[in-house]
Amino acid sequence: MSLQETGILAQIRTLLPGGESLVDDCGALPPTPAGHRLLVTTDLMESGQHFRLDWHPPDLLARKLLAVNLSDLDASGARPFGYTLTLALGPEIHGPWLAAFLAGLAGASREADVQVLGGDTVGRPAGLGLGLTAFGFAARWLRRDGLRPGDRIFVDQRPGASLRGLRKLQAGQRWDPAHPDADLEAHLAPRPRLGLGLRLAEIPEVHACLDLSDGLSRDLRNLAEASGLSIVLDPALDEDARKGGEDYARCFGTSLPQADLESRLGLPLLPVGTAMPCGVAPLLAYDGDSLLPLPDLSFDHFGSS
């Protein structure tokens, strides 16, 4: 039996935290606390472009959809509270698939203490389109444009695991919950360290932050360009770390020493670069003894596949 909008909405109202309040065309945002700003982020995920239905289990796909948005908010120093959900469903999406997807989203929502605030559902000729817009409050908005010359740039997770997971999927390996593979999990169901961004925002010497979604070669370039500086890539990083995307680590610039930061945060950090006055390119890397511009190695969403 094909899916019907009334049935989809009934499942959303039943399964998702906050779903019981979805009775109007519009949802309401709570009042912004004094001294805070309301931040918003949105992501679209399209089958065939961002994921494949034949290798991405529906519950893990739902978790990833929520995680990538909450990661953006957290890296900005915001505490998330809710989201809107848009589903564009082709005829190949059947009831059991959707039920598993919504169950995964419900579980991830409870873990993150966020609720659905609204959204939309629509049919489409083929494939699956997912849209999620998340909201959060920030006492201090950690932006990309605050980097200062001399700042060291750190991440809280080593980049490259998601790229290795993608390669394994392309080679035919599939997710087996009975025998989980760390690289596959990093790609299919990333788990950003939510809450770390709020702690970073409380440290005045942390000047800028973003999450690693496009990969170091793109995200460090974004950080440098927003701040009007250049960044020299740490020479110890391997090719996977340079090229990989969708790692969703906190990537931040600070004037504090690494040991001081690790002591404050209680976790190991990986240095990935150093900020310097604007040079010949936003992102530079050592090629032997020479310092040369590093090209953008990230995935191009608008390029040919």
JONORTA-V258228 format. One record per pair of residues at least 24 apart in sequence whose C-alpha atoms are under 10 Angstrom apart, sorted by the first residue. I is the first residue (numbers start at 1). J is the second residue. Records with the same first field share a line. If there is no record, write none. Layout:
BEGIN
I->J + J
END
This chain:
BEGIN
1->94 + 95
2->90 + 91 + 92 + 93 + 94 + 95
3->89 + 90 + 91 + 92 + 93 + 94 + 95 + 98 + 123
4->95 + 121 + 122 + 123
5->120 + 121 + 122 + 123
6->121
7->95
8->87 + 95 + 98 + 99 + 102 + 121
9->119 + 120 + 121
11->98 + 99 + 102 + 103
12->85 + 99 + 102 + 103 + 105 + 106 + 116 + 118
13->116
14->102 + 106
15->99 + 102 + 103 + 104 + 105 + 106 + 107
16->102 + 103 + 104 + 105 + 106 + 107 + 108 + 109 + 110 + 114 + 115 + 116 + 117
17->82 + 105 + 106 + 107 + 109 + 110 + 113 + 114 + 115 + 116 + 117
18->82 + 83 + 106 + 109 + 114 + 115 + 116 + 117 + 118
19->106 + 115 + 116 + 117 + 118
20->116 + 117
21->116 + 117 + 118
22->116 + 117 + 118 + 119
23->118
24->118
25->118 + 119 + 120
26->117 + 118 + 119
27->84 + 116 + 117 + 118 + 119
28->117 + 118
29->81 + 82 + 83 + 117 + 135 + 136
30->81 + 82
31->137
32->136 + 137 + 138
33->137 + 138 + 139
34->139
35->137 + 138 + 139 + 140
36->78 + 136 + 137 + 138 + 139 + 140 + 141
37->78 + 136 + 137 + 138 + 139 + 140 + 141
38->78 + 79 + 80 + 135 + 136 + 137 + 138 + 139 + 141
39->72 + 73 + 76 + 77 + 78 + 79 + 80 + 134 + 135 + 136 + 137 + 138 + 141
40->69 + 70 + 72 + 73 + 78 + 80 + 82 + 83 + 133 + 134 + 135 + 136 + 137
41->68 + 69 + 70 + 71 + 72 + 73 + 83 + 132 + 133 + 134 + 135 + 136
42->66 + 68 + 69 + 70 + 72 + 73 + 83 + 84 + 85 + 131 + 132 + 133 + 134 + 135
43->68 + 69 + 72 + 130 + 131 + 132 + 133 + 134
44->69 + 86 + 129 + 130 + 131 + 132 + 133
45->128 + 129 + 130 + 131 + 132
46->88 + 127 + 128 + 129 + 130 + 131
47->126 + 127 + 128 + 129 + 130
48->127 + 128 + 129
49->129 + 301 + 302 + 305
50->129 + 301
51->128 + 166 + 187 + 188
52->127 + 128 + 169
53->92 + 93 + 127 + 128
54->174
55->169 + 170 + 172 + 173 + 174 + 175 + 188
56->169 + 174 + 175 + 184 + 187 + 188 + 189
57->97 + 100 + 101 + 104 + 174 + 175 + 176 + 188 + 189
58->96 + 97 + 98 + 99 + 100 + 101 + 102 + 103 + 104 + 105 + 188
59->97 + 98 + 99 + 100 + 101 + 102 + 103 + 104 + 105 + 106 + 107 + 108 + 188 + 189
60->100 + 101 + 103 + 104 + 105 + 108 + 175 + 185 + 187 + 188 + 189 + 190
61->100 + 101 + 102 + 104 + 105 + 130 + 187 + 188 + 189 + 190
62->98 + 100 + 101 + 102 + 103 + 104 + 105 + 106 + 107 + 108 + 109 + 130 + 188 + 189
63->101 + 102 + 103 + 104 + 105 + 106 + 107 + 108 + 109 + 188 + 189 + 190 + 191
64->104 + 105 + 108 + 186 + 187 + 188 + 189 + 190 + 191 + 192
65->105 + 108 + 130 + 131 + 132 + 133 + 188 + 189 + 190
66->104 + 105 + 106 + 108 + 109 + 112 + 114 + 131 + 132 + 133 + 134 + 189 + 190
67->105 + 108 + 109 + 112 + 189 + 190 + 191 + 192 + 193 + 194 + 248
68->132 + 134 + 189 + 190 + 191 + 192 + 211 + 212 + 213 + 246 + 247 + 248
69->132 + 133 + 134 + 135 + 248
70->112 + 114 + 133 + 134 + 135 + 136 + 192 + 194 + 195 + 248
71->190 + 191 + 192 + 193 + 194 + 195 + 196 + 197 + 210 + 211 + 212 + 213 + 248 + 249 + 250
72->134 + 192 + 194 + 197 + 209 + 210 + 211 + 212 + 213 + 248 + 249 + 250
73->134 + 135 + 136 + 137 + 138 + 141 + 142 + 194 + 195 + 197 + 198 + 210 + 211
74->136 + 137 + 138 + 141 + 142 + 192 + 193 + 194 + 195 + 196 + 197 + 198 + 199 + 200 + 201 + 209 + 210 + 211 + 250
75->141 + 142 + 143 + 144 + 192 + 193 + 194 + 195 + 196 + 197 + 198 + 199 + 200 + 201 + 208 + 209 + 210 + 211 + 212 + 248 + 249 + 250 + 251 + 252
76->136 + 137 + 138 + 140 + 141 + 142 + 143 + 144 + 197 + 198 + 200 + 201 + 208 + 209 + 210 + 211 + 250
77->136 + 137 + 138 + 139 + 140 + 141 + 142 + 143 + 195 + 196 + 197 + 198 + 199 + 200 + 201 + 202 + 209 + 210
78->135 + 136 + 137 + 138 + 139 + 140 + 141 + 142 + 194 + 195 + 197 + 198 + 201
79->112 + 113 + 114 + 135 + 136 + 137 + 138 + 139 + 194 + 195 + 197 + 198
80->112 + 113 + 114 + 115 + 134 + 135 + 136 + 137 + 138 + 194 + 195
81->109 + 112 + 113 + 114 + 115 + 116 + 117 + 134 + 135 + 136 + 137
82->109 + 112 + 113 + 114 + 115 + 116 + 117 + 118 + 133 + 134 + 135 + 136
83->109 + 114 + 115 + 116 + 117 + 118 + 119 + 132 + 133 + 134 + 135 + 136
84->115 + 116 + 117 + 118 + 119 + 120 + 131 + 132 + 133 + 134 + 135
85->116 + 117 + 118 + 119 + 120 + 121 + 130 + 131 + 132 + 133 + 134
86->118 + 119 + 120 + 121 + 122 + 129 + 130 + 131 + 132 + 133
87->119 + 120 + 121 + 122 + 123 + 124 + 128 + 129 + 130 + 131 + 132
88->120 + 121 + 122 + 123 + 124 + 125 + 126 + 127 + 128 + 129 + 130 + 131
89->121 + 122 + 123 + 124 + 125 + 126 + 127 + 128 + 129 + 130
90->122 + 123 + 124 + 125 + 126 + 127 + 128 + 129
91->123 + 124 + 125 + 126 + 127 + 128
92->125 + 126 + 127 + 128
93->123 + 126 + 127 + 128
112->194 + 195
138->198 + 201
139->198 + 201 + 202
140->198 + 200 + 201 + 202 + 203 + 204
141->197 + 198 + 201 + 208 + 209
142->197 + 198 + 200 + 201 + 202 + 206 + 207 + 208 + 209 + 210 + 252
143->201 + 207 + 208 + 209 + 210 + 223 + 226 + 227 + 252
144->207 + 208 + 209 + 210 + 219 + 220 + 222 + 223 + 224 + 225 + 226 + 227 + 251 + 252 + 253
145->207 + 208 + 209 + 222 + 223 + 224 + 225 + 226 + 227 + 228 + 229
146->206 + 207 + 208 + 209 + 223 + 224 + 226 + 227 + 228 + 253 + 254
147->206 + 207 + 208 + 209 + 223 + 224 + 225 + 226 + 227 + 228 + 229 + 230 + 231 + 252 + 253 + 254 + 255 + 275 + 276
148->206 + 207 + 208 + 224 + 227 + 228 + 229 + 230 + 253 + 254 + 255 + 274 + 275 + 276 + 277
149->227 + 228 + 229 + 230 + 231 + 253 + 254 + 255 + 274 + 275 + 276 + 277 + 278
150->231 + 253 + 254 + 255 + 273 + 274 + 275 + 276 + 277
151->205 + 206 + 207 + 208 + 231 + 252 + 253 + 254 + 255 + 256 + 257 + 273 + 274 + 275 + 276
152->206 + 231 + 232 + 234 + 252 + 253 + 254 + 255 + 256 + 257 + 258 + 271 + 272 + 273 + 274 + 275 + 276
153->206 + 207 + 208 + 209 + 220 + 231 + 232 + 233 + 234 + 251 + 252 + 253 + 254 + 255 + 258 + 269 + 270 + 271 + 272 + 273 + 274 + 275
154->209 + 249 + 250 + 251 + 252 + 253 + 254 + 258 + 261 + 268 + 269 + 270 + 271 + 272 + 273 + 274
155->209 + 210 + 211 + 212 + 248 + 249 + 250 + 251 + 252 + 253 + 268 + 269 + 270 + 271 + 272 + 273
156->192 + 193 + 196 + 248 + 249 + 250 + 251 + 252 + 262 + 267 + 268 + 269 + 270 + 271
157->192 + 193 + 212 + 247 + 248 + 249 + 250 + 251 + 267 + 268 + 269 + 270
158->237 + 240 + 241 + 247 + 249 + 269 + 270 + 271 + 272
159->212 + 215 + 216 + 237 + 238 + 239 + 240 + 241 + 242 + 243 + 244 + 245 + 246 + 247 + 248 + 249 + 270 + 272
160->186 + 187 + 215 + 216 + 238 + 239 + 240 + 241 + 242 + 243 + 244 + 245 + 246 + 247
161->185 + 186 + 187 + 190 + 240 + 241 + 244 + 245 + 246 + 247
162->186 + 187 + 188 + 189 + 190 + 240 + 241 + 244 + 245 + 246 + 247 + 248
163->187 + 215 + 240 + 241 + 243 + 244 + 245 + 246 + 247
164->240 + 244
166->244
186->246 + 247 + 248
187->245 + 246 + 247
188->246
190->246 + 247 + 248 + 249
191->247 + 248 + 249
192->247 + 248 + 249 + 250
193->248 + 249 + 250
194->248 + 249 + 250
196->249 + 250 + 265
197->249 + 250 + 251 + 252
199->264 + 265
200->250 + 252 + 254 + 261 + 264 + 265
203->254 + 256 + 261 + 264
204->254 + 255 + 256
205->253 + 254 + 255 + 256 + 261
206->252 + 253 + 254 + 255 + 256 + 261
207->252 + 253 + 254 + 255
208->251 + 252 + 253 + 254
209->250 + 251 + 252 + 253 + 254
210->248 + 249 + 250 + 251 + 252 + 253
211->246 + 247 + 248 + 249 + 250 + 251 + 252
212->244 + 245 + 246 + 247 + 248 + 249 + 250 + 251 + 252
213->244 + 245 + 246 + 247 + 248 + 249 + 250 + 298
214->243 + 244 + 245 + 246 + 247 + 248 + 296 + 297 + 298 + 299 + 300
215->240 + 241 + 242 + 243 + 244 + 245 + 246 + 247 + 248 + 249 + 296 + 297 + 298 + 299
216->240 + 241 + 242 + 243 + 244 + 245 + 246 + 247 + 251 + 272 + 273 + 283 + 296 + 297 + 298
217->241 + 242 + 243 + 244 + 245 + 283 + 284 + 294 + 295 + 296 + 297 + 298
218->242 + 243 + 244 + 245 + 283 + 294 + 295 + 296 + 297 + 298 + 299
219->245 + 251 + 283 + 296 + 298
220->251 + 252 + 272 + 273 + 275 + 282 + 283 + 284 + 296
221->281 + 282 + 283 + 284 + 294 + 295 + 296
222->282 + 283
223->251 + 252 + 253 + 275 + 282 + 283
224->275 + 276 + 277 + 278 + 281 + 282 + 283
225->278 + 281 + 282 + 283
226->282
227->275 + 277 + 278 + 282
228->276 + 277 + 278 + 279 + 282
229->275 + 276 + 277 + 278 + 279 + 281 + 282 + 283
230->273 + 274 + 275 + 276 + 277 + 278 + 279 + 280 + 281 + 282 + 283 + 284 + 293
231->272 + 273 + 274 + 275 + 276 + 277 + 278 + 279 + 281 + 282 + 283 + 284 + 285 + 293
232->272 + 273 + 274 + 275 + 276 + 279 + 281 + 282 + 283 + 284 + 285 + 286 + 291 + 292 + 293 + 294
233->271 + 272 + 273 + 274 + 275 + 283 + 284 + 285 + 286 + 291 + 293 + 294
234->270 + 271 + 272 + 273 + 274 + 284 + 285 + 286
235->271 + 272 + 273 + 285 + 286 + 287 + 288
236->271 + 272 + 273
237->270 + 271 + 272 + 273
239->297
241->272
242->272 + 294 + 296 + 297 + 298
243->296 + 297 + 298 + 299
244->297 + 298 + 299
245->297 + 298 + 299
END
